[in-house]
Structures are given as structure tokens and as C-alpha cells.
Amino acid sequence: MKRLRNPKATRKAILDAAFERMHAHGFRASGLNDILAATGVTKGALYHHFPSKMALGYAVVEEPLKGYLEKWWLDPLEGAEDPIEALAQSIQRRLSTGRDAVVGLGCPLNNLVQEMSPVDKGFRLRLDTLYRLWRKGVARALRNGQQHGHVRGDLDTEQASAFIVAALEGAFGQAKAAQSLDVFQDCMGGLGNYLSSLRP
């Protein structure tokens, strides 16, 4: 593979490859040599950008994992007058990605929480920051929906956002454990009923 000469492009390539490896195999099982092989960069270039594997892992959480969260769950809600419909569409898009994405790999955020939060404070704090960002984005969207008459005015948006995020992450975990897309669909059916109950 041709080596990258642009430092920014090199750094992004390393992060993207590390994110893919960590999503598929976890942080501890992701070898630096595999990441180097996927990018074509030298070990020296990797250590220039990330002085340790832990530093690389932290950067993956702060950048590509955050980007994943924004792409799938936050950006579609931004400015949505009807956040219930926007959430339903996001769920449908996730289902349309297929079995491997939902069942085989699961949610990269949830995976890392299970693997690294009990053993490393740096990971735990960074992952918790992403969950806070997610809940805050859903709550903000629900409040916007209240203002536009699409969400019940008496709804506690903070509580509802915490439940929605928990339901989504629980669905990914159950589907991955069962290796069954049907399980994920059942969970999403229940979440869909809950979302419908939030309408005026």
C-alpha cells in the first residue's frame, strides 16, 4: 500500500483503521501491527501521532467513535421538528445496514464500555462523555419537538432521553449475544411503541 505523505491524512488513516479493528475485535485484541498493515504507515509515523496504544485508543473514542455517534444518532435529530419521526428513521436506517453491522459487530460504543470501563479510568471518562452527549442531544431534540407540537408537553425529556439511549444500547447488546437480527427488531418494535406514546 502506498504510504501517506500528508500528516493529517496519515493520522486520520491510523484512527480509521484502529476504529475498525477495535469495533471488530475490541481494544485489547487490536494489534498495532494489524493497524499498520491496514494503513501502510510506518511504526515511527504511528508513534509520532500516538505515543502509545492507550493514547491511540483514547483518540479513537474522541474522534471516529464520536463521529459514529453523530452520524447515526445525533445529526439526524439536529433541528428536527418531529424528533420521534427522526428517531424512527434512524432506527430503520440502522436495521437496513444488515445483520453483520448490527448483530456481528454490535455498537462500538457499547462494546468499548463493556470491555474498558471497568479497567481504565481514561476510557471510562471518555466513553461516559459520549453517553452524556448522546442523552443531551436526544433531550434537546425532544424539547424542540415539544415546541413544535410533536411531543407531549408534560414529558420529562431528560428521563426520556436516558431511556431511549438505554433501550438502543440494550438492543444492540441482546442482538449481539443472541446473534439474531430478530432480537434487535423486537427491541426496536418495543421502542417504537414507546416513542409513539410520546406524541400529544
Secondary structure, DSSP 8 states (H G I E B T S, - for coil): ------HHHHHHHHHHHHHHHHHHH-STT--HHHHHHHH---HHHHHHH-SSHHHHHHHHIIIIIHHHHIIIIIGGGTT-S-HHHHHHHHHHHHHHT-HIIIIIS--HHHHHHHHHTTT-HHHHHHHHHHHHHHHHHHHHHHHHHHHTTSS-TT--HHHHHHHHHHHHHHHHHHHHHHT-HHHHHHHHHHHHHHHHHT--
